[in-house]
Amino acid sequence: MKLSRKRARAQTIKLPASTPRNPLVAAALQRKAGAHRKSNKALRRGVRSRKAGE
C-alpha cells in the first residue's frame, strides 16, 4: 500500500513567472517595409500601357 500511495502523489513543478507579451510587437510586424521600388510586374504593365496609348 505504501508504494502505491507514493506513485499516486503528483509532483508540482514551479516555473518562473513569464514576462507578459509586448502588444506592440504584433502590430509592428504587420508594418514591415517592403520593396522601395516598383516590382518588375508593375514596370512591364506600365510599358505596355504606354505603348497602347501611342
C-alpha positions in Angstrom: 0.0 0.0 0.0 2.8 2.4 0.8 4.3 2.1 -2.7 1.0 2.9 -4.5 0.5 6.0 -2.3 3.8 7.4 -3.3 3.2 6.9 -7.0 -0.3 8.5 -6.9 1.0 11.8 -5.4 1.6 14.3 -8.2 4.7 16.4 -8.0 4.3 20.1 -8.8 7.0 21.9 -10.8 7.4 25.5 -10.0 8.3 27.5 -13.2 9.5 31.1 -13.1 6.8 33.6 -14.0 7.0 34.5 -17.7 7.1 38.2 -18.7 4.0 39.4 -20.4 4.0 39.7 -24.2 4.5 43.1 -25.7 1.2 44.1 -27.5 3.1 46.4 -29.9 5.2 43.7 -31.4 2.3 42.1 -33.4 1.4 45.5 -34.9 5.0 46.3 -35.8 5.4 43.0 -37.6 2.5 43.9 -39.8 4.1 47.2 -40.8 7.4 45.8 -42.0 8.7 47.7 -45.0 8.5 46.1 -48.4 10.5 46.8 -51.6 11.2 50.5 -52.2 10.8 50.4 -55.9 8.1 49.2 -58.3 8.0 45.5 -59.0 9.0 44.1 -62.4 5.4 43.2 -63.0 4.4 46.9 -62.4 7.1 48.1 -64.7 6.1 45.7 -67.5 2.5 46.8 -67.1 3.5 50.5 -67.4 5.5 49.9 -70.6 2.5 48.0 -72.2 0.0 50.8 -71.3 2.3 53.5 -72.7 2.7 51.6 -76.0 -1.1 51.0 -76.2 -1.8 54.8 -75.9 0.5 55.8 -78.7 
